[in-house]
Amino acid sequence: MAAVRGKKRESSVSKMREEEEEEEDGEENILYDLLINTEWPPEFEVQPRGNQKHYASFIITRVIMGPALFLHHFWSSGATLSLPIEFVRLVSKQMNWHLELASNGKLLAVVQDQTIEIRSAKDEFGSVIGKCQVPKDPNPQWRCVAWSHDCTLLAYGESTGTVRVFDLVGSELFLIQPVTSFPGDLTYAIAGLIFLEYKASAQWSAELLVINYRGELKSYLVSVGTNQSYQESHVFNFNKHYINGITGVIYHPAHRVLIIGGYEMDDDGAGMSKASSCGLSIWRVLSGAPYYKQVTSYEDDVGIVK
C-alpha cells in the first residue's frame, strides 16, 4: 500500500509540474484544418511532329547564326550590361509560378507554365473566370504580372521583355515587344509592370509603365473598348544612377512615387544618405516632362554640392 501511495504522489507531482510548465510557456497547441480548394496537374508541353530534315536544318542554322547574332548584339549595344551573378542566382531559385491578387481582393491571377488563370473570390477562388494562353518561357522565374488600378486589365511580362495585356476573360488585347532584345540576356526581363490612372484624356483608359532590369522605363497609354489601341508615351532611363542595372521597383499610389532598388551607388557611402548608399532611391511621378524626379535627402544634396 505504501508503494502504491508513493507512486500516486509521484504521478501527481509530475502532473503538477507539467501544468506549471505549460502555464509558464503560455503556449497552446492549436490544430488547423487545411482545405485544398484547387490542385493543378503538371502541364506537359506537346512537341509537334515535323519533318526530320527540316528540324536538322533548323539546328544547323541555329549553330551557325548563334555566334553571329551574339557578336551583332555585342557591338550594337555599346556598353554591355550584365546583372550580378548573385542576383541572377537568387531570382532563378524562385518558384516558376506566380500569384497576383488584385487591389480589390476579388480577383487572383495564377501564372502557370503556359497558362494564366483568372480566379474569382466568390467561391474562395475555386472557379476560373478566364484563361490566358502564354508561350513557354525559357526563364519562368523572371516573369511578372500586374493588375490595372480598376482590376479590368492584366499585364504579363516575359523574360525576353515582351509584354502581353489581357482582359478578364483571357483575351489578348495588346502585344508589346521590345525594340532590342537578345535570347538569354536577362537584363531585358521586366523588373516592374505598373498601371497608373490616366486622367489627362478620356481617349486612354490607363498608363502602363514597363521597366526592365537595365533600368530602362517605357510608358504606354492603353485604350480598351471600341478604340482598342496603345501608343508609346515617353522613355526614361535610370541607368545613370544604377550602372549595374536595377533589382526591383514598386509603386506607392498614395504618394505617387516609384521606389527603386539596385546595388550600392557609392563604395564608401561618403556624402550620401543611408538609403542611397544601400541602393534605394525614390522618384516622384510627374504629369509632364521630365516625368520623374528623384526625391533627395539633406545628405544627398550636400553630397551633390561637394
Buried (B, 14 or more C-beta within 10 A) or exposed (E): EEEEEEEEEEEEEEEEEEEEEEEEEEEEEEEEEEEEEEEEEEEEEEEEEEEEEEEEEEEEEEEEEEEEEBEEBEEEBEEEBEBEEEBBEEBEEEEEEBEBBBEEEEBBBBBBBBBBBBBBBEEEBEEBEBBBEBEEBEBBBBBBBBBBBEBBBBBBBBBBBBBBBBBBEBEEBBEBEBEEBBEEBBBBBBBBBBBBEBEEEEEBBBBBBBBBBBBBBBBBBBBBEEEEEBEEBBEBEBBEBBEBBBBBBEBEEEEBBBBBBBBBBEEEBEBBBEBBBBBBBBBEBEEEEEBBEBBBBEBBEEBEEE
